[in-house]
Amino acid sequence: MPQITLLLFAGVRRNDELARVLERSAWSVDEEMVDEEREDEVLLKGGETVCPIPPVSGG
């Protein structure tokens, strides 16, 4: 599970379906995409807007 997911949802009771979606989600912080390979470098100080970007399929 990506580090940012663990940080945001630590201590929060999650259901299995939500956990599966979050594990595959990309993330943005203050409208900037977080590079999956560099998420350990993201430091949240408070007040940021953090958004999961769930996987989607085209059609």
Secondary structure, DSSP 8 states (H G I E B T S, - for coil): --HHHHHHHTTS---HHHHHHHHH-EEEETTEE--GGGGGG----SS--EEEE------
